[in-house]
Amino acid sequence: MNIGLFFGSFNPIHNGHLIIANMILQKTSLKQIWFVVSPQSPFKKANNLLKEHDRLFLVKLAIENNLNFRASDIEFVLPKPSYTIDTLTHLKEKYPKHTFSIIMGGDNLTSLHKWKNADIILRDYSIYVYNRNRETNPYSESKNIHFLQFPQLDISATFIREAIKEGLSVQYFLPNNVWEYIQENNYYKK
């Protein structure tokens, strides 16, 4: 099965993530999308992250009615910080019958050269890129990079966390069950 891996801290998962995943599923040969919750990205500070199991639970809530989406905690058992190449290697060993592709925003593509073993990722894996700000492709020679165009969604988890901290409603930025759970548990208010 051809599976797209949508990596992220999902702090929290929001409708923008879900819209992107849904569009990618419709426009590619991917059969499933796995939301890989990263305990800690090597490029982000951990001090403003909800606990990894809380973020995983929010992802599970958000995708509970979509059989083509799956929440993955695979990086929870791998060394931290999480490196994509290590996760891909682990998944390839664990699920040898599956083919894995990477889903990322254009902003991540521009920093791909900083990733551990970026050359191997570029050589061995398809990468589906959704443009956020009409970024250019620094890897135009790579046959494994596929740009997908659809309307821009300027929704960010940072904005959502800051709005909650300010006491603003972000109800329509999140699936209803995720919004309710965040409110019930007072997430992001501090």
C-alpha positions as CSV (number, residue, x, y, z in Angstrom):
1,M,0.0,0.0,0.0
2,N,1.2,3.5,-0.8
3,I,1.1,5.6,2.4
4,G,1.8,9.3,2.8
5,L,3.5,10.3,6.0
6,F,2.4,13.7,7.3
7,F,5.0,14.6,10.0
8,G,4.3,17.3,12.5
9,S,4.1,18.2,16.1
10,F,0.3,18.8,15.6
11,N,0.3,21.2,18.5
12,P,-2.6,21.2,18.0
13,I,-3.9,19.5,14.8
14,H,-6.3,21.9,13.0
15,N,-8.6,22.0,10.0
16,G,-5.7,23.2,7.8
17,H,-3.9,19.9,8.4
18,L,-7.0,17.9,7.6
19,I,-7.9,19.8,4.5
20,I,-4.3,19.4,3.1
21,A,-4.3,15.7,3.9
22,N,-7.7,15.2,2.3
23,M,-6.7,17.1,-0.9
24,I,-3.4,15.2,-1.2
25,L,-5.2,11.9,-0.8
26,Q,-7.6,12.9,-3.6
27,K,-4.9,14.2,-6.0
28,T,-2.3,11.4,-5.6
29,S,-2.0,7.6,-5.7
30,L,-1.7,7.5,-1.9
31,K,-4.1,5.1,-0.3
32,Q,-3.7,6.3,3.3
33,I,-2.2,9.2,5.2
34,W,-0.6,8.6,8.5
35,F,-0.3,11.6,10.8
36,V,3.1,11.0,12.4
37,V,3.1,12.9,15.7
38,S,6.7,14.0,16.4
39,P,7.6,14.1,20.1
40,Q,10.3,16.6,19.3
41,S,11.5,18.0,16.1
42,P,15.3,18.8,16.0
43,F,14.2,22.3,14.6
44,K,11.7,23.2,17.3
45,K,11.9,23.9,21.0
46,A,10.0,21.5,23.2
47,N,9.0,24.0,25.9
48,N,5.6,25.0,24.3
49,L,4.5,21.5,23.3
50,L,1.6,19.6,24.8
51,K,2.7,16.2,26.0
52,E,3.1,13.8,23.1
53,H,0.3,11.5,24.1
54,D,-2.1,14.5,24.5
55,R,-1.2,15.6,20.9
56,L,-1.6,12.1,19.6
57,F,-5.1,11.9,21.3
58,L,-6.1,15.1,19.6
59,V,-5.1,13.7,16.2
60,K,-7.1,10.6,16.9
61,L,-10.1,12.7,17.8
62,A,-9.7,14.8,14.6
63,I,-9.5,11.8,12.3
64,E,-11.7,9.3,14.0
65,N,-14.3,9.2,11.2
66,N,-11.9,8.9,8.3
67,L,-10.7,5.3,7.5
68,N,-8.0,6.7,5.1
69,F,-6.3,8.6,7.9
70,R,-4.3,7.1,10.8
71,A,-2.6,8.5,13.8
72,S,1.0,7.2,14.3
73,D,3.1,7.3,17.5
74,I,6.0,5.5,15.8
75,E,8.4,8.3,16.7
76,F,7.6,7.9,20.4
77,V,9.7,4.8,20.6
78,L,12.6,6.2,18.5
79,P,15.5,8.3,19.9
80,K,14.9,12.0,20.3
81,P,15.0,14.3,18.6
82,S,13.2,12.7,15.8
83,Y,15.0,12.5,12.4
84,T,12.8,11.7,9.4
85,I,15.4,9.3,7.9
86,D,15.4,7.2,11.1
87,T,11.6,7.0,11.1
88,L,11.5,6.1,7.4
89,T,14.1,3.3,8.0
90,H,12.2,2.0,11.0
91,L,8.9,2.0,9.1
92,K,10.4,0.3,6.1
93,E,11.7,-2.5,8.4
94,K,8.4,-2.8,10.2
95,Y,6.1,-2.6,7.2
96,P,8.1,-4.0,4.2
97,K,5.0,-4.4,2.0
98,H,4.2,-0.7,2.2
99,T,5.7,2.1,0.2
100,F,6.1,5.4,2.1
101,S,6.0,8.9,0.8
102,I,6.6,12.2,2.6
103,I,4.1,15.1,2.8
104,M,5.5,18.5,3.6
105,G,4.9,22.2,3.2
106,G,7.0,24.2,0.7
107,D,8.7,26.0,3.6
108,N,10.1,22.6,4.8
109,L,11.4,21.8,1.4
110,T,13.6,24.9,1.4
111,S,15.3,23.6,4.5
112,L,15.5,20.0,3.5
113,H,19.2,20.3,2.9
114,K,19.7,20.7,6.7
115,W,17.9,17.4,7.4
116,K,19.9,14.3,8.4
117,N,20.6,12.2,5.3
118,A,18.6,14.5,3.0
119,D,20.3,13.0,0.0
120,I,19.0,9.6,0.8
121,I,15.5,10.9,1.4
122,L,15.6,12.7,-2.0
123,R,16.8,9.6,-3.7
124,D,14.6,7.0,-2.2
125,Y,11.3,8.6,-1.3
126,S,8.5,10.5,-3.1
127,I,7.8,13.9,-1.5
128,Y,4.5,15.6,-2.0
129,V,4.8,19.3,-1.4
130,Y,1.9,21.7,-0.7
131,N,2.9,25.3,-1.3
132,R,2.3,27.6,1.5
133,N,3.7,30.8,0.1
134,R,4.4,29.8,-3.5
135,E,8.0,28.7,-2.6
136,T,10.3,27.8,-5.4
137,N,11.7,24.3,-5.7
138,P,15.4,24.2,-4.9
139,Y,15.4,20.5,-6.1
140,S,14.0,21.0,-9.5
141,E,16.2,18.2,-10.8
142,S,14.7,15.6,-8.4
143,K,12.1,13.3,-10.0
144,N,10.7,12.4,-6.5
145,I,9.4,15.9,-5.6
146,H,5.8,16.5,-6.6
147,F,4.2,19.9,-6.1
148,L,0.5,20.1,-5.4
149,Q,-1.4,23.3,-5.9
150,F,-4.6,24.2,-4.1
151,P,-6.0,27.2,-2.3
152,Q,-3.8,28.7,0.3
153,L,-4.8,28.0,3.9
154,D,-3.2,30.4,6.3
155,I,-4.0,28.6,9.5
156,S,-1.2,27.9,12.0
157,A,-1.0,26.0,15.3
158,T,1.0,29.0,16.6
159,F,-1.9,31.3,15.9
160,I,-4.3,28.9,17.5
161,R,-2.2,28.5,20.7
162,E,-1.7,32.3,21.0
163,A,-5.4,33.0,20.4
164,I,-6.4,30.5,23.1
165,K,-3.9,32.1,25.5
166,E,-5.6,35.4,24.9
167,G,-9.0,33.9,25.6
168,L,-10.2,34.1,22.0
169,S,-12.4,31.4,20.4
170,V,-10.7,29.3,17.7
171,Q,-13.7,27.0,17.4
172,Y,-13.9,27.1,13.6
173,F,-10.1,26.5,13.1
174,L,-10.4,23.0,14.7
175,P,-12.7,20.0,14.4
176,N,-15.5,20.4,17.0
177,N,-14.4,17.4,19.1
178,V,-10.8,18.7,19.2
179,W,-12.0,22.2,20.2
180,E,-14.2,20.8,23.0
181,Y,-11.5,18.6,24.3
182,I,-9.0,21.5,24.4
183,Q,-11.5,23.6,26.3
184,E,-12.3,20.8,28.8
185,N,-8.7,20.3,29.6
186,N,-7.6,23.9,29.5
187,Y,-4.9,23.3,27.0
188,Y,-2.8,26.2,25.8
189,K,-4.2,28.7,28.3
190,K,-0.9,29.2,30.2
